[in-house]
Amino acid sequence: VFMAENIEYLYHYTNIESLALILKNRTIRFNSLDKMDDLQEKETADIKNIGQFCYISSWTDNPTESIPMWNMYASLNLGVRIKLRKNPFVIYDNTAEEISRIMKASVADNSKGQQMKTLIPISTMLKDGFISAQALSRQILYKVEYTNDVEKLYPHMLKIDGKQLELKFDNLGKHKNLHWKFQREWRYKLDILPFNININQPTEELIDGNSKTLNRIIHGTEMQLFPYYDMIISNEAFEDMEITLSPRIGGGSNLIVQTLVEKYNPSATITESSLVGFI
């Protein structure tokens, strides 16, 4: 289920080094589930190594500063908390030809003014040989559900219906153990699967190649295409950024943040932590 409720802004705790890269590159980095601090995340009931194809960026909806979050993800001395409007990413228009290649529709049908806006350009997916359902639907933001339900924590990924095999990626990366409830996490999620959509290849070869890829994914031998994936922040969201300094930030670190913001995002706001003097 796509969930966005009435949240307008989300918050991300990180260190100054990561902030520097976010500001310079105007990107948010999505890391795969096998890189998460919660080791349960990448596990499923039936397929090994599949967490590597699920890329996420973790945020929280809690506007009140959290001491555990400062400690775990930013540090009390050298961290920042970034506030960005939800779904801050660039949305791309695609040509009728690109849409037809991925939707198996004819160019003629698509040229009747039909538009398809995506979070990753279709041309990029074609060129790099992958597909991402969330990038196509633009529904990438989910509220994490905290649970002790083993079925949800270790989901069944494979659905077999007669001779039909289906991979249920929907089940991955949306649930965490109750121990993590303090995070109040919302996450952006992109499943990025190796998939060849080269229309210059004979159909049989295409189907055969993709079937072999699917088979390797199911057997845990296929490798991810990227160790991480960077998504570009839109200009409006970028300029609207607010950066809260960690509670015990030193003068030098404060200066680094001020300098970075002046250089790369002068319209961003820098605020002092509400915990200064309390911890």
Summary of the structure (lengths in Angstrom):
residues: 279
radius of gyration: 20.7
end to end distance: 39.4
largest distance: 67.7
contacts: 808
relative contact order: 0.21
helix: 35%
strand: 26%
